[in-house]
């Protein structure tokens, strides 16, 4: 098992957990978790991690979520409620990483610790800390794996990229650009996708991060280039939709699909050959570490520090595949299913 990145994240987690285990000096510590939705398995698992850690540490936790992905208004209202109720800290996966920042600044001005989970704010300094997957690394791993897997065929690949949204939120850009760099495509502006001039890139389309969107985006790109042989997807539901579109035209057996997330359905799709490889992230750990950080802040006033050499606290990422490629660290789906969520 080669999982150095995950091990690094777990070791850092142990260190932060040890810090949070200091004697308590603050009573009635309360915290809020605000997610994009309460239905996505990723956020469901995040809530489970936060709830379990809050119970363990004696933190009172209130959870909120947007009605749909992109519902900034509900998240703003939740932040205001948390501040009014005296929360010591807020954990948030922002639907609109820029529009949410004014109300979060109001919370910080009131003495509330603000931690972004999974998705960095714009700017990242709008939060006191960010606990997240290294999304660029997640994309890099699947790009390196795809390049190594295709071998000589990589030089003539026809690549379709199924992204998240036209607004290009940071997680969308980081995964996309990480994948392209890992595959050996020259990045023009790494802060956006779609400006590449490498002839191997057939095109980008957006999926909304769901299966139906993935199917439609794949259909659109197949019209542009019927001979696509490599598909990058923002997440595993998108990958499942892309597979169905390929299957409808008899191409499911000769197109390589790669993705990011590591949910149990996605890892199962890797096992079954729908997805070639996926990068697994750890939402329970993000949320649990966030609760620990809020408890520590309430007791000592100390804010969490980023992982050495990074601007955020890296909660780890691991490549999952049953077809390991030389030079690319990975674990198989049996181990991936032990670690998956959803």
TAWOGI-V826298 format. One record per backbone hydrogen bond with DSSP energy under -1.0 kcal/mol. NH is the residue of the N-H (numbers start at 1). CO is the residue of the C=O. Records with the same first field share a line. If there is no record, write none. Layout:
NH = CO / CO
This chain:
2 = 330
7 = 3
8 = 4
9 = 5
10 = 6
11 = 7
12 = 8
13 = 9
14 = 10
15 = 11
16 = 12
17 = 13
18 = 14
19 = 15
20 = 16
22 = 19
31 = 60
32 = 89
33 = 62
34 = 91
35 = 64
44 = 40
45 = 41
46 = 42
47 = 43
48 = 44
49 = 45
50 = 46
51 = 47
52 = 48
53 = 49
54 = 50
55 = 51
56 = 52
57 = 53
58 = 54
59 = 54
60 = 29
62 = 31
64 = 33
66 = 35
71 = 68
72 = 70
75 = 71
76 = 72
77 = 73
78 = 74
79 = 75
80 = 76
81 = 77
82 = 78
83 = 79
84 = 80
85 = 81
86 = 83
87 = 82
88 = 30
90 = 113
91 = 32
92 = 115
93 = 34
100 = 96
101 = 98
104 = 100
105 = 101
106 = 102
107 = 103
108 = 104
109 = 105
110 = 106
111 = 108
112 = 107
113 = 88
115 = 90
116 = 129
117 = 92
118 = 131
119 = 117
122 = 97
126 = 123
127 = 124
128 = 114
129 = 114
131 = 116
132 = 313
135 = 133
138 = 134
139 = 135
140 = 136
141 = 137
142 = 138
143 = 139
144 = 140
145 = 141
146 = 142
147 = 143
148 = 144
149 = 145
150 = 146
151 = 147
153 = 150
154 = 151
155 = 152
156 = 153
157 = 154
159 = 200
160 = 230
161 = 203
162 = 232
163 = 205
168 = 165
173 = 169
174 = 170
175 = 171
176 = 172
177 = 173
178 = 174
179 = 175
180 = 176
181 = 177
182 = 178
183 = 179
185 = 180
192 = 189
201 = 198
202 = 159
203 = 159
205 = 161
207 = 163
208 = 164
214 = 210
215 = 211
216 = 212
217 = 213
218 = 214
219 = 215
220 = 216
221 = 217
222 = 218
223 = 219
224 = 220
225 = 221
228 = 225
229 = 158
230 = 158
231 = 256
232 = 160
233 = 258
234 = 162
239 = 235
240 = 236
241 = 237
242 = 238
243 = 239
244 = 240
245 = 241
246 = 242
247 = 243
248 = 244
250 = 247
251 = 246
254 = 251
256 = 229
258 = 231
259 = 277
261 = 279
264 = 341
267 = 263
268 = 264
269 = 265
270 = 266
271 = 267
272 = 268
273 = 270
274 = 269
275 = 269
276 = 257
278 = 320
279 = 259
280 = 318
281 = 261
286 = 282
287 = 283
288 = 284
289 = 285
290 = 286
291 = 287
292 = 288
293 = 289
294 = 290
295 = 291
296 = 292
297 = 293
298 = 294
299 = 295
300 = 296
301 = 297
307 = 312
310 = 307
313 = 130
315 = 132
318 = 280
320 = 278
321 = 331
328 = 325
331 = 319
336 = 332
337 = 333
